[in-house]
Amino acid sequence: MSSIPPQSADAFTAPSAHEARVQRAYTSLFRIAERHAVTDGQRRRQTQSHMISPYEAVRLVSFLLSGAAQLEGEEPEVDRADITAALSLLPLARAEMDEVEVGILKMAHGRGMTWSEIAFGLGLETSQAARQRYERLASRTKADVEKADE
């Protein structure tokens, strides 16, 4: 696993919380990739084979617009309707990520992680902030499910 050296080796300078969070995000990405996404099959196992998810669609349009992904063959250019479609999917993509976050928070706590440990992982200052985030997201995702059932 590759890691970025700390910005300052000065023992008398407090570390930057932002720099520590960036370092943790970078290291986290590589850790998960090296442990759970080594093969193409491992990387594709969370994607839907028949229908693109709202998150995947929004990300794809974003990547094509920014040039991070290139068009292939006869694939049409991203147009205004594609952008409008991606914008229309943003609330669904956000709800999808909220559901994923609630699930991870619930499983982390269920596996014995304290709210302080969870707060650290989220980059929050206090265990209370982590718990409140969980409660807010759980309440919002529950409301989304109830609306969909109507």
C-alpha positions as CSV (number, residue, x, y, z in Angstrom):
1,M,0.0,0.0,0.0
2,S,1.3,3.4,-1.0
3,S,1.1,6.3,1.4
4,I,1.8,10.0,1.3
5,P,4.4,11.3,3.8
6,P,3.0,13.7,6.4
7,Q,3.2,17.4,5.3
8,S,5.2,18.4,8.3
9,A,7.7,16.5,10.4
10,D,7.8,19.3,12.9
11,A,6.8,17.8,16.3
12,F,5.7,21.2,17.5
13,T,3.1,21.9,14.7
14,A,-0.4,20.5,15.2
15,P,-1.5,18.4,12.2
16,S,-4.1,19.9,10.0
17,A,-7.4,18.1,10.4
18,H,-8.1,18.6,6.7
19,E,-4.8,17.2,5.6
20,A,-5.3,14.2,7.9
21,R,-8.8,13.6,6.3
22,V,-7.4,13.8,2.8
23,Q,-4.6,11.4,3.7
24,R,-7.1,9.0,5.3
25,A,-9.4,9.2,2.1
26,Y,-6.4,8.4,-0.2
27,T,-5.2,5.5,2.0
28,S,-8.7,4.2,2.4
29,L,-9.3,4.1,-1.4
30,F,-6.1,2.1,-1.9
31,R,-6.8,-0.2,1.0
32,I,-10.2,-1.2,-0.3
33,A,-9.0,-1.5,-3.9
34,E,-6.1,-3.7,-2.9
35,R,-8.2,-5.9,-0.7
36,H,-11.6,-6.1,-2.5
37,A,-11.3,-4.8,-6.1
38,V,-8.2,-6.4,-7.5
39,T,-9.9,-8.2,-10.4
40,D,-12.4,-6.9,-13.0
41,G,-15.0,-9.3,-11.5
42,Q,-14.5,-7.9,-8.0
43,R,-14.9,-4.3,-9.3
44,R,-18.0,-5.1,-11.2
45,R,-19.8,-7.1,-8.6
46,Q,-21.7,-4.1,-7.2
47,T,-22.9,-2.8,-10.5
48,Q,-26.2,-3.9,-12.0
49,S,-25.8,-5.9,-15.1
50,H,-29.0,-4.9,-17.0
51,M,-29.7,-1.3,-15.9
52,I,-27.3,1.5,-14.9
53,S,-28.0,2.9,-11.4
54,P,-28.8,6.6,-10.9
55,Y,-25.4,7.1,-9.3
56,E,-23.6,5.4,-12.2
57,A,-25.6,7.5,-14.8
58,V,-24.8,10.8,-13.1
59,R,-21.2,9.9,-12.7
60,L,-20.9,8.7,-16.3
61,V,-22.3,12.0,-17.7
62,S,-20.1,14.0,-15.3
63,F,-17.0,12.0,-16.5
64,L,-17.9,12.4,-20.2
65,L,-18.5,16.2,-19.7
66,S,-15.3,16.7,-17.9
67,G,-13.1,14.6,-20.3
68,A,-12.3,12.1,-17.5
69,A,-13.9,9.5,-19.8
70,Q,-13.8,9.4,-23.6
71,L,-16.6,8.6,-26.0
72,E,-16.2,5.2,-27.8
73,G,-16.8,4.6,-31.5
74,E,-20.2,5.9,-32.7
75,E,-21.3,7.0,-29.3
76,P,-23.1,10.4,-29.5
77,E,-21.7,13.5,-27.8
78,V,-23.3,14.4,-24.4
79,D,-26.1,16.9,-25.2
80,R,-28.4,19.2,-23.2
81,A,-30.9,16.4,-22.8
82,D,-28.3,14.1,-21.3
83,I,-27.2,16.8,-18.9
84,T,-30.9,17.4,-17.9
85,A,-31.4,13.7,-17.4
86,A,-28.3,13.6,-15.1
87,L,-29.6,16.6,-13.2
88,S,-33.0,14.8,-12.9
89,L,-31.3,11.8,-11.4
90,L,-29.3,13.7,-8.8
91,P,-31.9,13.3,-6.0
92,L,-32.1,9.6,-6.7
93,A,-28.3,9.2,-6.7
94,R,-28.2,11.2,-3.4
95,A,-30.9,9.0,-1.9
96,E,-28.9,5.9,-3.1
97,M,-25.8,7.1,-1.3
98,D,-27.8,8.0,1.8
99,E,-29.1,4.4,1.9
100,V,-25.6,3.1,1.5
101,E,-24.3,5.3,4.3
102,V,-27.1,4.4,6.7
103,G,-26.4,0.7,6.0
104,I,-22.7,1.1,6.7
105,L,-23.3,3.1,9.8
106,K,-25.8,0.5,11.1
107,M,-23.4,-2.4,10.4
108,A,-20.4,-0.6,11.8
109,H,-22.2,0.1,15.1
110,G,-23.6,-3.5,15.0
111,R,-20.1,-4.9,14.8
112,G,-19.1,-3.1,17.9
113,M,-17.6,0.2,16.6
114,T,-18.3,3.1,19.0
115,W,-19.8,6.3,17.8
116,S,-16.4,8.0,18.5
117,E,-14.7,5.5,16.1
118,I,-17.5,6.1,13.5
119,A,-17.1,9.9,13.9
120,F,-13.4,9.6,13.2
121,G,-14.1,7.6,10.0
122,L,-16.6,10.2,8.9
123,G,-14.3,13.1,9.7
124,L,-16.6,14.4,12.3
125,E,-15.5,16.0,15.6
126,T,-17.7,14.1,18.1
127,S,-19.6,10.9,18.7
128,Q,-22.8,13.0,19.1
129,A,-22.3,14.4,15.5
130,A,-22.0,10.8,14.1
131,R,-25.0,9.6,15.9
132,Q,-27.1,12.6,14.8
133,R,-25.9,12.1,11.2
134,Y,-27.1,8.5,11.4
135,E,-30.4,9.4,12.9
136,R,-31.0,12.2,10.3
137,L,-30.1,9.9,7.4
138,A,-32.1,7.0,8.8
139,S,-35.1,9.3,9.2
140,R,-34.7,10.7,5.6
141,T,-34.3,7.3,4.0
142,K,-37.3,5.9,5.9
143,A,-39.4,8.9,4.6
144,D,-38.2,8.2,1.1
145,V,-39.2,4.6,1.3
146,E,-42.6,5.6,2.7
147,K,-43.2,8.1,-0.2
148,A,-42.3,5.4,-2.7
149,D,-44.8,3.0,-1.2
150,E,-47.7,5.5,-1.6
